[in-house]
Amino acid sequence: MLLWAGGVLLLLLSVAVAVTIGPARISVPDVWSAVAAHLGFGSSDLSPIRDGIIWNLRMPRTLLAAVCGAGLAVCGTVMQSLLRNPLADPFVLGV
């Protein structure tokens, strides 16, 4: 259970850091405050432009990248378990 909590915490931290990357300088606390404000856990002191950059531009792309990565991980796990080979790889097997 502790491993799952650590993984989720690491995922949230990496999403917050990924949202800060771009031409507009936005810090991780700004990201946390904007997300908390949109989820109803407080208010944000960010300008509407910075809030829009976080919530409308960067957050959807970052979350989609996380979902795609999770989907690829599930597909790899299913392939390895179906073929009963821990080294199962599409390039090795020709699948």
N, C-alpha and C positions, 0 to 999 in steps of 0.2 A: 504494500500500500504506500509505503514511504517512497518507493521508486516512482510510482505513478505521480505522486504529488510533486516530486522533484522534476519529473518530465514536463508536467503541465506548467510549473513555475518557469522552467527554462524556455518553454514555448512562448509563454506570455512575455517574458523578458526579450526574447529574440524578435517577436512581433513589434514590441515597442521600439526597439533599436532600429529595426528595418524601416519603420515609419519615419524615423528622423532623417534618413538618408535622402538627400535631394538638394536642389539649388536653394530652397528657402531654409534658413537655419531654424530648426525646431528642436527643442530639447526633450528628453524622455519625460521629465515632470510635466511639460506642456502636453505631451501625448496622453499621459495618465489623466490629467485634469480634463482634457477635452472628452475623452472616452467616458469618464465618470459623469461629466455633465450631461452627455447624451443618454446615458443609462439612468439618469435621475438620482445620482448619488452626490450632488453638489453643484457648484457653479464654476464656470471657467472664466478667467480674465483675459483670454485670448481675443484678438480681433476677429471679426467674422471671416476675413480672408484666410487667416491662419487656421481657424477652425474648419473652414471648407477644404483647405489643403489636406488637413489630417483626415477628416471624416468622409469627404467625398472623393478624394483622389488617391491618397496613399493607403488608407485602411482597407478599402475593397481589394486592391491589388495584392497587398500583403496577405490578407486572409485567403484569397484565392490561391496564392502560392503555397500557403500552409496546407490547404485542402488538397491541392494537387500532389504535394509531397506525401501526404498521408495516404492518398489513393495509390500512389506508386509503391509505397511500403507495403500496403495490404496486398497488392497484386504480386509482389515479389514473395511475400510470405505464403500466399496461396500456392504459387508455383512450386516453391520449395517443399511445401507439405504434400502436395498432390504427387509429385515425382519422388518423394522420399529421398531427396538428395539435398543436403545443406549447401552444396555448391551450385545448385541449379541456376543457370543463367541463360537467357535467350540466345546469346552469342555462342555459348559453349554447346548447347543442345540443338541449335538450329530451329528452335520453335518460333 
